[in-house]
Amino acid sequence: MVDKTFILKDNSEEIRKKISDAGIHVCHCSKFDDSDWLDYSTAVGNGVHGKGYPFEGMTKEETRALFLHEVKNPIWCEDVDEFIEKINEYERQVEV
C-alpha cells in the first residue's frame, strides 16, 4: 500500500478532542504552541501529530517548507470531519 499523509490546516483543543473521541491517538506534540496544523502519516502510523512548531535552529516557515518538501502527494482535508474520515478509511483498509 502506498504511504499517504493527511493534513489538516487547523488545530485546537476542540479539534484534538474530536479526533481523540473518534478513537484516533493524538500525540502530545499537537499541543505545542506553534503547532497549528495536524497530520497523520501512514508511514509513521502512530497517530496524529502537530506541525508548524519550529525545529531547532529553523524558523516556523522553514520547518513547514521542509515538511511539505518531504511529503509526497499530501492529502489536504477541508475540515476535521474529513480528516477523521480519511484516517478511519485508511485504517479499515489496513485491517483487511
C-alpha positions as CSV (number, residue, x, y, z in Angstrom):
1,M,0.0,0.0,0.0
2,V,1.3,3.5,-0.9
3,D,2.1,5.7,2.1
4,K,-0.2,8.7,2.5
5,T,-0.1,11.9,4.6
6,F,-3.4,13.5,5.6
7,I,-3.1,17.2,6.6
8,L,-5.5,19.4,8.4
9,K,-4.5,23.1,8.3
10,D,-6.2,23.7,11.7
11,N,-5.5,22.7,15.3
12,S,-7.3,23.5,18.5
13,E,-8.3,21.7,21.7
14,E,-11.8,21.1,20.4
15,I,-10.4,19.6,17.2
16,R,-7.9,17.4,19.1
17,K,-10.7,16.2,21.4
18,K,-13.0,15.3,18.4
19,I,-10.1,13.3,16.9
20,S,-9.4,11.6,20.2
21,D,-13.1,10.9,20.8
22,A,-13.1,9.2,17.3
23,G,-10.6,6.7,18.7
24,I,-7.5,8.1,17.0
25,H,-4.4,8.7,19.0
26,V,-3.3,12.3,19.2
27,C,0.4,12.9,20.1
28,H,1.3,15.5,22.7
29,C,3.3,17.4,20.1
30,S,-0.1,18.6,18.7
31,K,-0.4,20.8,21.8
32,F,2.9,22.7,21.2
33,D,2.4,26.4,21.0
34,D,3.3,26.8,17.3
35,S,1.6,23.5,16.2
36,D,-1.1,24.9,14.1
37,W,-1.5,22.1,11.6
38,L,-2.2,18.4,12.2
39,D,-1.0,15.4,10.1
40,Y,-1.4,11.7,10.0
41,S,1.2,9.8,8.1
42,T,0.6,6.2,7.2
43,A,4.4,5.7,7.0
44,V,4.6,6.6,10.7
45,G,1.2,5.2,11.7
46,N,1.2,6.1,15.4
47,G,-1.5,8.8,15.4
48,V,-2.0,12.4,14.7
49,H,1.0,14.8,15.1
50,G,1.3,18.6,15.3
51,K,3.0,20.5,12.6
52,G,4.2,24.1,12.5
53,Y,6.4,24.3,15.5
54,P,10.0,25.2,14.6
55,F,12.6,22.5,14.5
56,E,15.8,23.5,16.4
57,G,17.6,26.3,14.5
58,M,14.8,26.8,12.0
59,T,12.0,29.3,11.7
60,K,8.4,28.1,11.6
61,E,8.3,28.9,7.9
62,E,11.4,26.9,7.2
63,T,10.1,23.9,9.2
64,R,6.8,23.9,7.4
65,A,8.5,24.2,4.0
66,L,10.8,21.2,4.9
67,F,7.7,19.2,6.0
68,L,5.9,19.9,2.7
69,H,9.0,19.1,0.7
70,E,9.3,15.7,2.4
71,V,5.7,14.8,2.0
72,K,4.8,13.1,-1.3
73,N,1.3,13.9,-2.6
74,P,-0.2,15.2,0.6
75,I,-4.0,14.8,1.0
76,W,-5.4,18.1,2.2
77,C,-8.5,17.8,4.4
78,E,-11.1,20.6,4.4
79,D,-12.2,20.1,8.0
80,V,-11.8,17.8,11.0
81,D,-14.6,15.5,9.9
82,E,-12.9,14.8,6.6
83,F,-9.6,14.3,8.4
84,I,-11.1,11.7,10.7
85,E,-12.9,10.1,7.8
86,K,-9.7,9.7,5.7
87,I,-7.8,8.3,8.7
88,N,-10.6,5.8,9.5
89,E,-10.9,4.8,5.9
90,Y,-7.2,4.1,5.7
91,E,-7.2,2.1,9.0
92,R,-10.1,0.0,7.8
93,Q,-8.1,-0.9,4.6
94,V,-5.1,-1.9,6.7
95,E,-7.2,-4.2,9.0
96,V,-8.5,-6.2,6.0
